């Protein structure tokens, strides 16, 4: 069989001994495999799942209290296999590893092995930008399946921005001009679909800046420009009432324990006449936090606030910090220094929980992965970090930038991987080593097949505009033409 270094992401511990002929029939005993694996089992080559008593048996157990809740222990000997996990999620991750082992050895041999595995980070997140691009429901479902295969467990939905609103709110005009916006029923369906794949949906509703697609319909609520020519809210009572209504609609379809992201980044301060002149951004953060708790009480749900750290860090009142997650970001390999500064600033006992904003910005056209890897390595010892977020800003051509998610998921799961390529710094050398593995993975697990990604995503869009095709240069919805943000209409048509 191929070297198990192609397992993706690589487990925390792998021990191999003697090889033996790969079985042609497998039978599962103990716990039943999750229904979401049925198609995978049907697609297996040179091996079938059967109830034949002479088939190679694999014992499944999903409630081993000695294991990490998302961890698993897989052993394969010449006579049988066992897969023990700390939860149903851990069992799913172990089955993903087993599927890869089978795919790596068609008609060949297995090795007797013992794998002990668990995630380095509790939250492993991927963010898509519905506020500047389009992600139809089939595409979002495909992304959820991909995340599950890569052992990721959060999908962050940046629901709207200056250019587009990606969700149609009931009784409000937002999203109505976007032909690809989800209805609230679609959103509810997505949340339930994600749960079956152990993926938590993190909805982001911008509550200060990046709100051009909202103030397009409520022009009296625009305070002025944000940090990058977008729109900032006028901070006033009407804004708080509006955000409460929008968040209430979203929370209604979310599970009982939910994190709500309110953005609060890259905005300028414009204070309404109905607010005291002494009112500060810190007061605003506390107000939004209290609104979230009011909604939680009304809907009998436990809600946590998550916000961007912005360039200098949001001022969060000390008495609410235990239920707020702060998220600094940096996407550029050239700015490792700022990643080091953020890790030092936000790490520490007694400090707020935090997420590391990794991934790629809209300016990284081929995709990027080095910053994600660096965040993952540097933040391992932080006692209060929740996890790492692979952001995908501004566009929807995931098929051409898949390396950002594929590679990032590897480093988040196991930042200390002993495989040599995990330390390669040169982009060309890294690509030359990793792309063959990624193409093998995509070819065997068709959720990541580029043709099918393109089909599900629909037309390519970039910063609120169609890119290529008959609609090239036209805004997805009228808000995009009005936003006039960086990489907008002039850029598309120059």
Buried (B, 14 or more C-beta within 10 A) or exposed (E): BBEBBBBBBBBBEBEBEEBBEBBEBBBBBEBEBBEBBEEBBEEBEEBBBBEEEEBBBBBBBBEBEEBBBBBBBBBBBEEEBBBBBBBBBBBBBBBBBBBBBBBBBEEEEBBBBBBBBBBBBBBBBBBBBBBBBBBBBEBBBBBBBBBBBBBBBBBBBBBBBBBBBBBBBEEBEBBEBBEBBBBBEBBBBBBEBBEEBBBBBBBBBBBBBBBBBBBBBBEEBBBEBBBEEBBBBBBBEBBBEBBBBBBBBBBBBBBEEBBBBBBBBBBBEBBBEEBEEEBEBEBBBBBBBEBBBBBBEEBEBEBBBBBBBBEEEBEBEEEBBEBBBBBBBBBBBEEBEBBEEBBEBBBEEEBBBBBBBBBBBBEBEEBBBBBBBBBBBBBEEBEBBBBBBBBBBBBBBBBBBBBBBBBBBBBBBBBEBEBEBBEBEEEEEBBEBBBEBBEBBBEBBBBBBBEBBBEBBBBBBBBBBBBEEEEEEBBBBEBBBBBBBBBBBEEBEE
